[in-house]
Amino acid sequence: MDITLLKKAEIGFHAAQNKKASDVLTLDIRGVSSAADFFMICSGDSTRQVKAIADEVVAKLKEVGVRPTGIEGYDVAKWILLDYCDIVVHIFHLDARKYYEIERLWEDVPKVEFNGAKISEDD
């Protein structure tokens, strides 16, 4: 099944919300980074919740035929990174997110809103 970049990001966004992730943020980093097209950043209050968020994102994207090319940090669960090549999902333990503040590095890039998204489906 072919799935658009925006739809993959939306599935990941809602999967994180399903597990009560806090401050779910999706950033459009196209044009400013070759690392990916979108970064999704969210947090959980405990290592158990961080793992649950990661598991849900992986499961929901797998349902539509999308699998990560890499997973980092799952065992420690302070900062789990799910690499989907065009989308990188950062799931932080709340304390780690406050410490690293990675969204501050990307404060000038557009934020993706899934209710009335401003990005076209063919992007």
Buried (B, 14 or more C-beta within 10 A) or exposed (E): EEEEBBBBBBBBBBBBBBBEBBEBBBBBBBEEBEEBBBBBBBBBEEBEBBBBBBBBBBEBBEEEEBEBEEEEBBEEBBBBBBBBEBBBBBBBBBEBBEEBEBBEEBEEBBEBEBEEBEBEEEE
